Amino acid sequence: MNKESEVLLTTELPLPLFIRGKVRDTYDVGDYILIVVTDRISAFDVILPCGIPHKGKVLNQISAFWFDMTKGLIQNHVVAVIDDANAINDFLPKDKQSKLPDYIKGRSMLVKKAKRLPVECVVRGYISGSAWSEYSKNGTVSGIIMPAGLLESQELESPIFTPTTKAEQGHDLPMTMPEMEALVGKSLANEIKDISIDIYNKAMEYAKTRGFIIADTKFEFGIDDGKLIIIDEMLTPDSSRFWESDKFKAGQSQDSYDKQIVRDWLNQSGWNKEPPGPALPDDVIEKTTQRYIEAYEKLTGRKFNY
């Protein structure tokens, strides 16, 4: 496959399947988990029948970049980023080793088997999306009373932590801090809140040097050997809202480096947002691919390796 047409919708590896999620296929590798990020794309909680070429590689490599940058703040689940399809065999006993397909290269990570915490940890530095919708109606964000007179997309005086449930199916729902404390314990809830804001602030400081604003993002955490670690993906266009600094203007919606192109087309298509989702036209797929690759190259300062 050439770099224009390459797309990976599913994986079939000679390993026990652990979970097949909306975007990621995960495999049980003894003491570890192998995460393979496919090119599947979901919108409005529905997986679409077509993929976005190279999307999985972009997401995997952006996450790897941020995990490395923030490891001084908090440890993460990464054991190895798989740049060679058979590098995983270095971590397997001889009777479990096998030849893996080349397509996992660049889009895979071997990670620790952490105990996942059932919370989506959302940090907002700007008011946009669902937060703006709620504020416009009630003057609140996730139930937090906000200052009067805020504009759409305006920067907040300081970032706020607005956790949600981690739904196995359907939509995540807003969660208050007391609800989170009841779920994971008060001490751990506050540790998660503090580190989430610390990571966001460090990422924002860096992103500004690359011409980006991170309006909001979400993290996931787990427990490994009794310690809090960060897991899953990190500060990607699928989990964050990236805006270009020089195009930012408060008082309106912003052009985001994410799958907004896809959402816009779907909203205009007449689709009822129930499965099955429609196939995307070629031009929307192409524009979305370029958007993801641009995000990687502008954020990291590296050339994307197809």
C-alpha positions in Angstrom: 0.0 0.0 0.0 1.3 3.5 -0.7 1.3 6.3 1.7 -1.8 7.9 0.2 -4.0 4.7 0.4 -2.8 2.9 3.5 -5.5 2.4 6.1 -5.8 -0.2 8.9 -9.3 -0.8 10.2 -8.7 -4.0 12.2 -5.9 -6.2 13.4 -5.6 -10.0 13.6 -2.4 -10.9 15.6 -1.3 -14.3 16.8 -1.9 -13.2 20.4 -4.8 -13.3 22.8 -7.2 -10.4 22.2 -7.7 -8.4 25.3 -10.1 -5.6 24.2 -11.1 -4.2 20.9 -12.1 -0.6 21.5 -13.4 2.1 19.2 -10.0 2.9 17.9 -7.5 0.6 19.7 -7.0 -3.2 19.5 -5.3 -4.5 22.6 -3.6 -7.9 23.1 -2.6 -9.8 26.2 1.2 -10.3 26.2 1.8 -12.0 29.5 3.0 -9.4 31.9 2.1 -6.6 29.5 -0.5 -5.3 27.1 0.2 -4.6 23.4 -1.9 -1.6 22.2 -2.3 -1.2 18.4 -3.8 2.0 17.3 -5.9 1.5 14.2 -7.1 4.0 11.7 -10.8 3.6 12.7 -12.6 6.8 13.5 -15.7 7.3 15.6 -18.0 10.2 15.8 -21.0 10.7 18.1 -20.1 7.3 19.7 -20.4 5.4 16.4 -17.5 3.8 14.6 -17.6 4.8 10.9 -17.2 2.2 8.2 -14.2 4.0 6.7 -10.9 4.8 8.3 -8.5 7.8 8.2 -5.2 6.8 6.7 -2.2 7.0 9.1 -4.4 8.3 12.0 -3.3 5.4 14.2 0.4 6.2 13.7 -0.2 9.9 14.4 -2.1 9.2 17.6 0.5 6.6 18.8 3.5 8.8 18.1 1.9 12.0 19.6 1.1 10.0 22.8 4.7 8.7 22.9 6.0 12.2 22.6 3.9 13.5 25.5 4.5 10.5 27.7 8.3 11.1 27.3 8.0 14.8 28.0 5.9 14.5 31.1 7.6 11.5 32.8 9.2 13.8 35.3 5.8 14.8 36.5 4.2 11.3 36.7 5.2 7.8 35.5 3.3 6.3 32.6 2.4 2.9 31.4 4.8 2.8 28.4 7.3 -0.2 28.4 8.3 0.2 24.7 7.2 2.0 21.6 7.2 -0.6 18.9 9.2 0.8 15.9 10.1 -2.8 14.7 7.3 -5.2 14.2 9.1 -8.0 16.0 10.7 -6.0 18.8 7.9 -7.3 21.0 9.5 -10.7 21.0 12.2 -9.2 23.2 9.6 -9.1 26.0 8.1 -12.6 25.4 9.1 -16.1 26.5 10.4 -18.2 23.6 7.3 -20.3 23.5 5.1 -17.2 23.0 7.3 -15.5 20.3 5.9 -15.2 16.8 6.3 -13.1 13.6 4.0 -10.1 13.8 2.8 -8.1 10.7 4.7 -5.1 9.7 1.6 -2.9 10.0 2.0 -2.7 13.8 5.2 -0.7 13.3 4.9 2.9 14.4 1.3 2.5 15.7 1.9 0.2 18.7 3.0 0.4 22.3 3.8 -2.3 24.8 2.4 -1.1 28.2 2.1 -2.1 31.8 -1.0 -4.0 33.0 -2.3 -1.2 35.3 -5.6 -1.2 37.1 -7.6 1.4 35.1 -9.5 4.0 37.2 -13.1 4.5 36.0 -12.8 8.3 35.5 -12.2 10.5 32.5 -10.0 13.4 33.9 -10.9 16.5 31.9 -9.0 19.7 32.3 -10.3 22.9 30.7 -8.2 26.1 30.2 -10.7 27.6 27.8 -14.5 27.5 27.6 -15.6 25.7 24.5 -17.7 22.8 23.2 -20.0 21.2 25.8 -18.7 23.5 28.5 -19.7 26.6 26.5 -23.2 25.1 25.9 -23.7 24.5 29.6 -22.4 27.9 30.6 -24.6 29.6 28.0 -27.7 28.0 29.6 -26.8 27.9 33.3 -23.6 29.9 34.0 -21.9 26.8 35.1 -19.4 24.2 33.8 -19.9 20.7 35.1 -21.9 22.3 37.9 -19.1 24.7 38.8 -20.4 28.3 39.0 -18.3 30.4 36.6 -17.8 34.2 36.3 -20.5 36.1 34.5 -19.8 37.5 31.0 -17.4 34.9 29.6 -17.1 34.8 25.9 -17.1 31.6 23.8 -13.5 30.1 23.6 -12.3 32.6 26.3 -9.3 31.6 28.4 -10.3 30.9 32.0 -8.5 32.6 34.9 -7.0 29.2 35.8 -7.6 25.7 34.4 -10.5 23.8 35.9 -10.9 20.1 36.5 -14.2 18.6 35.3 -14.1 14.8 35.6 -16.7 12.5 33.9 -17.7 8.9 34.2 -15.8 6.4 32.0 -18.7 4.8 30.2 -18.3 1.4 28.6 -21.2 2.2 26.3 -22.9 5.5 25.4 -21.8 8.9 26.6 -19.6 9.8 29.5 -21.5 11.8 32.1 -20.3 14.8 34.2 -19.1 13.9 37.7 -18.6 16.2 40.7 -15.5 16.0 42.9 -17.6 14.5 45.8 -18.8 11.8 43.4 -15.3 11.1 42.3 -14.0 11.0 45.9 -16.8 8.5 46.7 -15.6 6.4 43.7 -11.8 6.3 44.2 -11.3 7.9 47.6 -10.7 11.5 48.7 -6.9 11.4 48.7 -6.6 9.7 45.3 -9.2 12.0 43.8 -7.3 15.1 44.9 -4.0 13.6 43.7 -5.5 13.0 40.3 -7.0 16.5 40.1 -3.6 18.1 41.0 -1.5 16.1 38.6 -4.0 16.5 35.8 -3.8 20.3 36.1 0.0 20.1 36.4 0.3 18.1 33.2 -2.1 20.4 31.4 0.0 23.5 32.4 3.3 21.9 31.3 1.8 20.8 28.0 0.3 24.3 27.5 3.6 26.0 28.2 5.3 23.8 25.5 2.4 24.0 23.0 2.6 27.8 23.0 6.2 27.6 21.8 4.8 25.6 18.8 2.0 28.0 18.0 -0.8 26.0 19.6 -3.3 26.5 22.4 -4.6 23.4 24.1 -8.2 24.4 25.0 -9.0 21.3 26.9 -7.9 17.7 27.2 -8.7 14.5 29.0 -6.5 12.0 30.7 -6.9 8.5 32.1 -5.0 7.0 35.0 -4.3 3.6 36.5 -2.7 2.1 39.5 0.5 0.1 39.0 2.3 -1.4 42.0 0.3 0.8 44.3 1.2 4.1 42.5 -0.8 6.4 40.3 0.4 6.4 36.6 -1.0 7.9 33.5 -2.3 5.4 30.8 -4.1 5.1 27.5 -3.5 8.1 25.1 -2.2 11.5 25.9 -2.7 15.0 24.5 -3.7 13.7 21.0 -6.2 15.4 18.6 -8.7 12.7 19.6 -8.4 13.6 23.3 -7.7 17.3 23.2 -8.8 20.5 21.5 -5.9 22.1 19.7 -6.1 25.7 18.3 -3.6 27.7 16.4 -2.5 30.6 18.5 -2.3 33.2 15.7 -5.8 32.4 14.6 -7.4 32.5 18.0 -10.1 35.0 18.7 -12.4 34.9 21.7 -16.1 35.3 21.2 -16.5 32.6 18.5 -15.8 28.9 17.8 -12.3 28.0 16.7 -10.9 25.8 14.0 -9.6 22.7 15.8 -6.8 20.3 14.9 -9.0 17.2 15.4 -11.9 15.4 13.7 -14.1 18.4 13.5 -14.0 18.2 9.7 -15.7 14.8 10.1 -18.3 16.0 12.6 -19.2 19.0 10.4 -19.8 16.8 7.4 -21.8 14.3 9.4 -24.0 17.1 10.9 -24.7 18.3 7.4 -25.3 14.8 5.9 -28.7 14.2 7.5 -27.5 11.2 9.4 -29.5 10.5 12.5 -26.4 9.7 14.6 -27.5 6.1 15.1 -25.5 3.0 13.8 -24.5 2.3 11.2 -22.6 5.4 10.4 -22.2 6.6 6.8 -19.0 6.4 4.7 -17.1 9.6 4.4 -16.4 11.2 1.0 -12.8 11.0 -0.2 -12.1 14.7 0.2 -13.2 14.7 3.9 -11.0 11.7 4.5 -8.0 13.3 2.8 -8.4 16.6 4.7 -8.8 14.8 8.0 -5.6 12.8 7.3 -3.7 16.0 6.6 -5.0 17.7 9.7 -3.8 14.8 11.9 -0.3 14.8 10.3 0.0 18.6 10.5 -0.9 18.4 14.2 1.9 15.9 14.7 4.5 17.8 12.8 3.7 21.2 14.2 3.5 20.0 17.8 6.6 17.8 17.8 8.8 19.6 15.3 9.4 16.2 13.6 8.7 15.0 10.1 5.9 12.4 10.2 7.3 8.9 9.3 4.8 7.2 7.0 
